[in-house]
Amino acid sequence: MSERSPAPAGARPSRLAGWIAGRRTKWAVLALWIVLLAALGPLAGKLGDVEENDAASWLPGGAESTQVVELQERFRAEEPMLAVVVYERPSGITAADRAAVSEDMAAFKALPGAEAVQGPVPSEDGKALQVLVPLTGEDTLVQAVDDARELVQRGPPGLEGHVTGPAGAGADQFKVFESLDGFLLLAAGGVVIVLLLLIYRSPTLWFVPVISALFALGLSQSLVYLLAKYADLTVNGQSAGILTVLVFGVATDYALLLVARYREELHRHEDRHEAMAFALRRAAPALIASAATVAAGLLCLLIATMNSTAGMGPVAAAGVLTALAAMLTLLPALLVVCGRWLFWPLIPRYDAKYLQPEAYEAEHGVWSRISAFVGKRPRALWTVTTVALAGLTFGLLSLNATGLSNEGMFTGRPDSIAGQSVLSEHYPGGSGSPAVIIAPASASDEVAAAVRGTEGVAGVGAPRTADGLVQYEATLRAPADSEAAQQTIERLRAAVPDEAKVGGTTATTVDINEASSRDNLVIIPIVLVVVFVILVLLLRALVAPLLMMATVILSFLASLGASALFFKHVFGFEGADASFPLLAFIFLVALGVDYNIFLMHRVREESQSLGTRRGILRGLTVTGGVITSAGLVLAATFAALVTLPLVFMVELGFAVALGVLLDTLIVRSLLLPALAHDIGRRIWAPSRLAREEPVSETPRVHELVR
């Protein structure tokens, strides 16, 4: 069969689309990507080297606890991280236990980065011993904690030992983040491959989108590494993990939409290069608009006061934009290089009958019936779906996004959490995680008196001086990660002189919650305005963008409400991180609008020739299957986060996956089309399309089958 065919009358692919899919130039596109991967690919493997996973680095520079961290550098070159080793025997510590602990203390001195070991400190009830091991050197922290844990397990039978404190908790978190990227890559990749096999029903076609997604992931990780190293971008294990999931999900979505258009065009063109050029011309505008909207929403995070939240924006935006670049250049080039056989066994052959709309619509039987259902009783349909979604929003009453305790951060019970529980039972709750107060040395006595007189302070250590400053450490009565400890910090800050600064683990949590609350109030309205403006420019209307925004916001609130019910009553989580509502909003609104853009862009295209109401039904029919498949893929990739041991990642993955499903199956399939159909051509107001229906309700064939 010839690989050349004339284009339908009145239609021409763009020059750029023709270049990407050209007979010779496709090889140049492949070569360009290979060069990019060879040059930047090695940097992707270094992303973990620039991650900052300590909570203090996530805070803005003006936060009081951050100022304390900076001032501590004047007391010593590197502030050690304290490992608290706690031993417990419920029947009481024995002489053999004390001897074993003394041997452990001698061994602790040889740990990597260990400094002066202090203890053992017996508990008042005689059932526990505590040893303090300051550790320096972030690179050796995990190894030192692991070695310490191995040592404490060698004690006499019945003596339980744990390594907790900031060093123990930090090591547990570092180990999770170390394995995060690799695990998520396997999980997300596996999910995508399985779903593509089911969607395409081909043993070969899935390979090209997955390879393209891997190229996009490598490029995005390289760009993020460069931004972190040279532009002071804050990257942590959470944002790096989300990048992996986001790139795979978004890239596969874009691939599904492009391949669907390519399959259509292969039925209408003998030349596969020409078919791809037309597919790019018709799919690219919606994909570019979608990626621009999502990236713009994500980049709004740059105005966050939290460094970790501000860093999430460029990280995720880089993932979306590189996914777009790969799916509009690398994927088309690979598809035309491979040829039609890639679709085996359902190879799309050229057939003139596909120039007739009836033949094409026969392939969309299910969605033809759904669109007919939408057109039959649109008002009743949008009313019922709106009430159902509104009902789910009442679950927001169960959402407790005020931060997580150390124990609440993990889905399991790592050793640092078990040790913290033992410490809280036998010692003052804040042992091992003191509040740190730094002030001018001239105010030393005043500061000491204020700290000792503050309710909730169990004890104050000896002062340390350096460079005209004095530092005190105050042990809190309540556990360092409790609400009571946070209230003590607030009282401390009110009691000490204005020139004194209060920091430490609990103070960092207080500042994080305060900064996150501010970010929620400021960024959410800005994102709504930015996304709305982009939709207005894309659709050249006001009413349709308002409908799209309203349905997406309702879907977000419903998703968050339903998720809150699951968090509390199914998973049994104590609450949510303070940044959870904002990040869930960013991803759900941006990705929710994503699918509405795919639908409404096609609806506007069809409305210009068919009229608005027929255009809505036609747009829903031809996009329903592929957009639903894309939503299922994206939801499944985010659901991979649910398998991680961190509550924040589980909650974010669950909420985004549920929200994407609601957007895909309810909002985009039923609610938005029904609303638009009920309103009619007024959705395009104030554009001319709202005032004038097409002159002819019988469009040219090449317009109808687009």
ROVO-168696 format. One record per residue (C-alpha): y, x, z. Coordinates in steps of 0.02 Angstrom, whole numbers, plus 32768, in hexadecimal, padded with zeros to 4 digits. Example, Ala and Ser with C-alpha at 12.3 -4.5 7.8 and 13.67 -1.06 7.14 Angstrom:
BEGIN
7F1F82678186 7FCB82AC8165 
***
This chain:
BEGIN
800080008000 80AC803E7FD4 811A807D8061 81B7803E800A 81FE7F8E8008 82A77F417FE8 830D7F0A807E 83307E518095 83CD7E1A803F 846B7E3080A1 84237EA78122 84337F63812D 83FF7FDB81B7 848480488202 849480FC81C8 846781408275 83CD80D08282 8398810B81D6 83AE81C0820A 834481AE82A9 82B8815B8248 82CF81BF81A7 823E820C8148 827C82BD8169 82FA82A881F4 8279825F826C 8234830F827A 82E1834F82AB 82E682CC8337 823E83078378 827483BD836E 8313839783CF 82B18347845D 823683D78462 82C58453846E 831783ED84F9 827583E5855B 8254849E8544 830484CC857C 831A8452860D 82678422863A 824D84B286B5 82E38475871A 828C83CF873C 820C842887A8 8298846F8813 82DF83C68845 828883CE88EE 82E384708913 838D84188918 8358837D8979 83B083608A1F 834382F58A8F 839A830B8B37 840082748B6C 849D82DA8B94 84AF83128ADE 84B5825D8AA6 855482378B07 860682468AC7 866782E28AFA 86DD827D8B67 865682328BD7 8662826C8C8C 85AC82A28C94 85C483098BF5 865A83608C44 85ED838C8CD9 856983D98C67 85F084458C16 863984788CBE 858D84AA8CFF 858A85348C7C 8610858D8CE3 859985998D75 850E85EA8D0E 84EB86128C58 845D85938C4E 844585058CC9 838C84F88CF2 832B84578CE1 82D3842B8D82 8218840C8D86 81E583AE8E23 812F83CC8E51 80F2834A8ECC 804A83488F25 800182B18F7D 7F6D828D8FEE 7F7081D9902D 7F11820990CC 7F8B829690F4 7FA8834990BA 7F2883C690FE 7F3084809122 7EC5849E9086 7F44843D9021 7FD284A89061 7F7385469035 7F5085078F85 800884DA8F6E 803B85898FA7 7FC985D38F22 8013855F8E9F 80C385968ED0 8096864A8EB0 805386188E05 80EE85AF8DDE 8158864C8DE5 80FD868B8D4B 812185EF8CE4 818E86098C48 824585FB8C7C 821E85E08D35 82A286128DB4 82A486108E73 821A85988EAB 824985318F44 81D884D98FC1 816384948FF2 81C88404903E 8159838E90A4 817A82D390A4 81A4827C9148 8101821B9143 809C82BB912F 8045827D9091 809F82E2900C 80E5838E8FE3 817183B48F68 819284568F0B 822D84758E9F 821B84E48E05 82BC85038DA1 829285268CEB 830285728C65 82E4857E8BAB 82D184DE8B46 8255852F8AD1 81DA85558B5D 81F584B88BC6 816084568B85 80EB84EB8B98 8129850C8C4A 811084578C7E 806384508C2F 803084F18C89 807184AB8D2E 800F840B8D17 7F72846D8CF5 7F8D84D08D96 7FA584398E07 7F0383EB8DCB 7EA0847A8E19 7EC684488ECD 7E4A840C8F51 7DF083678F2F 7E5D82D28F5F 7F03832E8F48 7F6182E48EB4 7FE9834B8E5F 806F831A8DE1 80FF83708D89 819883008D7C 825483108D8C 82C683318CF6 825483BA8CB4 81B683518CC0 820782B98C6F 825983258BEA 81B483788BBD 815F82CF8BAC 81E882938B37 81EA83348AD2 812F83268AB4 814382758A74 81CE82A789FD 816E834189C1 80E182D6897D 815082468946 817982778893 80C882A38860 807D820888AD 80FF81948861 80EA81E587B6 802F81C287BA 804681138800 80D180DE8789 807D813186F4 7FD780DF871C 80268033872D 80848045868A 7FEA807E862A 7F7F7FED8668 80057F6C8641 80287FB38595 7F6E7FAD856C 7F6D7EF5859D 80107ECB8544 7FF17F2984A1 7F357F0D849E 7F287FB6844B 7ED28054848D 7F5080C48435 7FFE80758433 801F808D84ED 801C814A84DA 80C18159847B 812F80F884F7 80E28156858A 810082008538 81B481CC8513 81CB819485C8 8189823B8607 820582978598 8291822885DC 825982488690 825783048676 830483028629 834C829386B1 83048300873C 834E839A86EA 83FA834986DF 83F283118795 83C083C087CA 845884098770 84CB838687BF 848583AB886C 849284678859 853C84758805 859783D08825 856A83B988DE 8509831988BD 84A382E28955 83ED82C78924 83648299899E 82AE826B8995 82D681B2898A 834A81C088F4 82D3823A889D 824281C188B7 82A6812C8879 82D7819387DF 822081A587AF 81FD80EB87C0 829F80B7876C 8288812686D2 81D680ED86B6 8203803686CE 82A380348667 825E80A485DC 81C5803585CA 82337F9985C5 829C7FE18539 81FE801984DF 81B57F6A84E8 82527F1D849D 825F7F9E8411 81A67F9A83E5 81AC7EDB83DE 823C7EE4835F 81E17F6D8300 81447F0382F6 81AC7E7382AE 81F87EE4822B 81517F2F81F9 811C7E8181C3 81B57E778153 81BD7F2A810E 813A7F9280B6 8198803180E4 81838057819E 821E80C6819E 82878036815E 82357FC081DB 82658033826B 83178045822A 832B7F88822B 82D87F7B82D6 83517FFB831D 83E77FA582CF 83B87EFF8320 83747F3A83C7 83EC7FC983EE 84877F628418 842E7F0084A0 83DA7F9C84E5 847E7FFD84E8 84DA7F6C853A 844F7F5B85BA 844D801585E5 850B801C85ED 85107F888665 848A7FCF86D6 84D6807E86D5 8585803C86F6 85477FD7878A 84EA806D87CF 857F80E187BA 85E5806C8829 858180BB88B6 85EB815788A0 86728107890B 85FA80F6899E 862781578A3B 856F817F8A5A 8543821D89FA 849081E189E3 84CA813A899A 854F818C892D 84CC820688EE 8454817988C1 84CD8139883C 84D281D087C8 841981F387E6 83E4814487B0 8466813A8724 842581DF86DD 8377819286DB 83B080F58680 8416815385FD 838F81D385D8 8310814685C9 838480F1854B 839A819384E9 82DF81B184E1 82B580FF84AD 833980FB8423 831281A683D9 826D81F48410 820681548413 823A81198364 821A81C6831C 816C81CD836A 8142811D8330 816D813E827A 811581E6827E 8075819382B9 807C80FF8243 80358050824C 7F8780878285 7FD1809F8334 7FCA7FE1834B 7F0D7FDC832D 7EB27F678332 7F447EEB831B 7F9A7F4A828F 80367EF0824E 80297EE88190 80B17EBC8115 80A67E0680E2 812C7DA28088 81027D0780ED 81597D588183 81FE7D408128 81E67C898154 82147C5C8208 81807BE5821C 81027C728208 815A7CDE8287 81707C538307 80B57C328300 80A17CD68360 810C7C9083EF 80AE7BEF8412 80BB7BF884D0 81747C1F84D0 81957B9D844B 814E7B1C84C3 81B37B628554 82547B5D84F0 822D7AAB84BB 82157A7F8572 82BD7ACF859C 83137A6E8511 82C579C88542 830B79B785F3 837E7A4A8615 83E579FB86A0 834F79CA8709 83037A7686ED 839B7ADC8724 83B57A6987B8 83047A7F87F9 83017B3B87E0 83AC7B4F8833 83767AEB88CB 82D47B4F88D8 832F7BF688D1 83B37BB8894B 832A7B8A89C4 82E97C3C89C5 83957C7D89F8 837B7C358AA7 83047CC68AC3 839F7D348AD3 83AA7CF58B86 83127D648BA9 83607E018B5E 838B7E848BE1 83DD7F128B7F 84267F708C13 83BF800E8C00 831080468C2D 82D380A48CC5 826D81438CAC 81CE80DE8CC5 820B80568C52 822880D28BC3 816D80EA8BA5 80EA806B8B75 806B80D18BD8 807681348C7A 808E81EF8C5A 8080826D8CE6 813B82768D06 814181BB8D28 80AB81C38D9D 80FE82538DF8 81A481F58E07 814781638E56 80FB81D88ED8 81A682268EFB 81F7817C8F14 816F814B8F8F 817B81E58FFF 822B822D8FE5 82DC81ED8FC6 82DA81978F1C 835282128ECC 82F082AF8EF7 82EB83288E65 837782D18E06 841482E98E6F 84C482B38E43 852F834B8E17 85E4834E8E50 865B83D58E10 871083E58E4A 879784688E65 876684DB8EF5 880684AA8F50 87C283F98F62 871884308FA6 872783E59054 876F83429014 86E583318F93 865B83589012 869E82D5908B 86AC82529002 85FB82728FC4 85AE826E9072 860981CC9099 85CF81728FFB 854F80E99014 84AA81138FBE 84B581D18FD4 842282189037 845F82CB9045 84D5834E9000 84A384008FD4 8505849F8FF9 859D84BE8F8B 859B853D8EFC 863B858A8EBA 866C85DC8E16 870F85F68DB6 8775858F8E30 86FA84FE8E2E 868284BA8EB1 85DF845F8E8E 857F83EA8F01 84D683988EE4 84BC82EF8F37 840E82A48F4E 841081E88F36 83AD81708FA1 837881058F0D 830D81448E7C 837B819D8DFD 835181208D73 837180838DD9 8403800B8DD5 842580338E8C 843B80EB8E60 84B580BD8DD5 851B80588E51 851E80F08EC4 856481588E34 85ED80D88E1B 861880E18ED5 861781A08ECF 868F81A38E3E 8703812E8E9A 86F981928F3B 871582458F01 87C282868ECF 87FD82668E1D 87E6831D8DED 872E83198E1F 86A882ED8D9F 85FF829D8DC4 856B82C08D52 84B082D38D59 841E826B8D17 845681C58D5E 850C81E08D2C 84D282038C7A 8478815B8C78 851681048CB7 857F81548C2F 84FE812B8BA9 84FE80738BDA 85BC806D8BDD 85CC80C08B32 854580518AE7 859C7FB48B26 863E7FEC8AD5 85E680148A31 85947F678A2D 863D7F118A3E 86997F7E89BF 861B7FA48935 85C77EFB891A 86677EA388DD 86927F37886D 85E67F35881C 85F77E7A87F9 869F7E9487A4 86637F28873C 85C67ECF86FF 86287E3186D9 86A77E908670 861C7EE3860B 85CA7E3B85EB 866F7DF085B1 86877E7F8536 85D37E7284F9 85CC7DB584E0 86857D9D84BA 86877D07852D 86AF7CD785E1 863D7C458609 85987C9785D8 85BA7D338641 85E97CC486D5 85447C6786C4 84E47D0A86B7 85377D538751 85207CB387B6 84667CA8878F 84487D5F87B3 84A47D56885B 843E7CBC888A 83A07D188858 83D47DAF88C1 83F47D45895C 83507CE98944 82F17D8D892E 83417DD889C9 831D7D3B8A2E 82677D3489F8 82537DEF8A16 829C7DE08AC6 82197D5D8AEF 818F7DD18AB2 81D67E668B11 81D97E088BB5 81437D948BAD 80C97DEC8B39 80EA7EA78B45 81297EA18BFA 81B97F1A8BDC 823D7F278C64 82CD7F178BE9 831B7F708B56 8385800A8B37 84407FEB8B39 844E80208A82 83C27FAB8A49 842F7F138A1A 84A37F7B89AD 841B7FD98950 83B47F3A8939 844F7EE588F5 84767F73887B 83C77F778832 83A97EBC8830 84517E8B87E6 84527F178767 839E7EFD8732 83AC7E3F873C 84427E3F86C8 83DB7EB4865A 83617E2A8628 83EA7DA98616 84427E20859D 83A47E2E8533 83997D70852C 84507D428515 84717DCB8494 83E87D7F8429 84277CCE844F 84D57CFA8412 848C7D488376 84277CAA8350 84B67C358380 85247C7982F6 84AE7C2F8274 844C7BA782CF 84CB7B608348 84CD7B7D8404 84457B088442 83CB7B3583B7 83FC7BEB83CD 83D07BE48486 83247B9D8464 83067C1583D5 833F7CAA843E 82CD7C7884CD 823B7C628457 82457D0B8403 82737D72849D 820B7D198521 816A7D7A850D 81B27E288502 82327E11858E 81AE7DC98600 813E7E5E85DB 81D07ED38600 81F27E7B86A5 813D7E8886DA 813B7F4286B3 81DC7F658713 81A37EFD87A8 80FC7F5787AB 814C800487A6 81C07FDB8837 812C7F8F8893 80E3803F8895 81628066891F 81067FEB8990 8076806789A1 80E580EC89F3 80E6810D8AB0 81A480F38AC0 81E180468AEF 8285805A8A8E 8229807E89EC 81AB7FF28A0A 82367F748A28 829E7FAB8993 82087FAD891F 81CD7F028959 82797EB2894D 829E7EF8889F 81F17ECA885E 82007E1888A1 82B27E08885F 82827E4587B1 81F57DC587AC 826B7D3987DF 82E87D70875B 82637D7D86D5 81FC7CE286F7 827D7C68873E 83317C9B8718 83207CDF8668 82937C6A8631 82CF7BC5867C 83707BC386E0 83EA7C1E866D 83AB7BD185C9 83AD7B238616 845E7B3A8658 849C7B7F85B2 84467AF58550 84927A7085BF 85417AB685AA 852D7AD584F0 85A77B358485 86277B3A8512 85C87BCF855A 861F7C3984D6 86CE7C04850D 87517C3D84E8 870B7C8D8449 870C7C3683A1 86507C1783B0 86777B99843A 86E77B3483C7 868B7B3C8323 85D27B218308 858A7B73826A 85B57B1981CA 85007B188196 846F7AF48208 83FB7B418186 84177BFD818F 83E07C7C8111 832E7CB68129 835B7D698154 83D07D2A81DF 83517CB48228 82C67D338238 832E7DBC8287 
***
